[in-house]
Amino acid sequence: MGSRNPSRFTPNWAVTPPRVLLVEDDEVCRKVSAKLLNIFGCSFDIAVDGLDAVRQMGGKKYDIVLMDVVMPNLDGVAATMRIRQFDQMTPIISMTSNTTEHDVLTY
């Protein structure tokens, strides 16, 4: 058996908690998500819409982005497309309660 070779992109979260960008327009969802991120020891910033997320991603390095899909000004799908123009590596996880087949294929 060969040795296990972790990807060069594997974060070292066991040593340092991840730096997270939480993108969420709903205040209650932001509070609940922030509480969970605090429990897990993450450091995080909050963006209130897609435009804010693109702006923050352009100025800071994050280990992961938790991105709401349905937001005012710029939705999560469009924000992700803009972010991918200058950052192809940071994982972006979509968060939504939309569950239609079309939504699943889109996100």
C-alpha distance (Angstrom), angle and dihedral (degrees) to the residues before:
residue distance angle dihedral
M1 . . .
G2 3.80 . .
S3 3.77 122.6 .
R4 3.75 118.0 -95.2
N5 3.80 110.3 -103.2
P6 3.79 113.0 -162.0
S7 3.76 115.7 -146.1
R8 3.77 115.8 -97.0
F9 3.80 85.7 -121.3
T10 3.81 94.8 57.9
P11 3.81 108.4 121.0
N12 3.78 120.1 -131.6
W13 3.81 95.5 -128.5
A14 3.80 93.3 149.5
V15 3.81 88.4 70.2
T16 3.79 101.8 30.7
P17 3.80 122.5 26.3
P18 3.79 112.4 -121.8
R19 3.78 123.7 -95.5
V20 3.80 104.7 -126.2
L21 3.78 133.6 -164.5
L22 3.80 107.9 -151.3
V23 3.81 111.1 -160.0
E24 3.79 111.1 -167.7
D25 3.80 132.6 138.1
D26 3.81 97.2 -166.2
E27 3.80 112.3 88.1
V28 3.82 95.7 -149.4
C29 3.81 92.2 49.1
R30 3.82 89.6 48.2
K31 3.81 91.3 52.7
V32 3.81 93.8 47.6
S33 3.81 92.6 45.5
A34 3.81 92.0 46.2
K35 3.79 90.5 51.6
L36 3.82 90.9 52.6
L37 3.80 92.3 46.6
N38 3.81 89.1 51.3
I39 3.81 91.3 49.8
F40 3.81 89.3 53.3
G41 3.81 91.0 48.9
C42 3.79 95.4 -116.1
S43 3.76 123.2 153.6
F44 3.78 109.9 -136.7
D45 3.76 148.2 170.6
I46 3.78 125.7 -149.3
A47 3.80 127.6 -132.3
V48 3.81 116.8 -169.5
D49 3.82 97.4 -154.6
G50 3.79 142.5 1.0
L51 3.80 94.9 -85.2
D52 3.80 90.4 53.7
A53 3.82 89.6 48.5
V54 3.81 93.2 52.8
R55 3.80 90.3 48.3
Q56 3.80 93.6 49.6
M57 3.81 93.6 44.7
G58 3.79 89.0 54.2
G59 3.79 91.8 57.4
K60 3.81 106.0 36.5
K61 3.79 140.7 37.1
Y62 3.79 117.1 -119.1
D63 3.80 130.0 -175.3
I64 3.79 92.8 -144.7
V65 3.80 140.7 -0.6
L66 3.80 123.7 -142.6
M67 3.81 103.0 -157.8
D68 3.80 127.2 -168.2
V69 3.79 111.0 -144.7
V70 3.81 105.0 -149.3
M71 3.82 110.2 55.1
P72 3.80 138.2 136.7
N73 3.82 123.4 -101.3
L74 3.82 95.0 17.4
D75 3.80 124.0 9.2
G76 3.79 124.5 -135.1
V77 3.81 95.5 -102.0
A78 3.82 93.0 52.8
A79 3.81 91.5 42.7
T80 3.81 90.5 52.2
M81 3.81 90.6 50.7
R82 3.82 90.5 52.5
I83 3.80 92.9 46.0
R84 3.81 90.9 50.3
Q85 3.81 88.9 60.1
F86 3.82 89.3 70.7
D87 3.83 104.7 15.0
Q88 3.79 118.8 42.3
M89 3.80 97.6 162.1
T90 3.81 109.9 55.0
P91 3.82 110.2 96.0
I92 3.81 112.3 -118.7
I93 3.79 116.1 -163.1
S94 3.80 117.6 -162.7
M95 3.79 117.3 -136.8
T96 3.77 118.9 -163.0
S97 3.76 143.0 136.5
N98 3.82 90.2 -143.5
T99 3.79 108.1 115.5
T100 3.80 108.7 169.9
E101 3.80 116.9 126.0
H102 3.82 89.7 -111.8
D103 3.82 91.0 52.9
V104 3.80 92.6 49.3
L105 3.81 91.7 51.1
T106 3.81 92.5 45.0
Y107 3.80 96.7 49.6
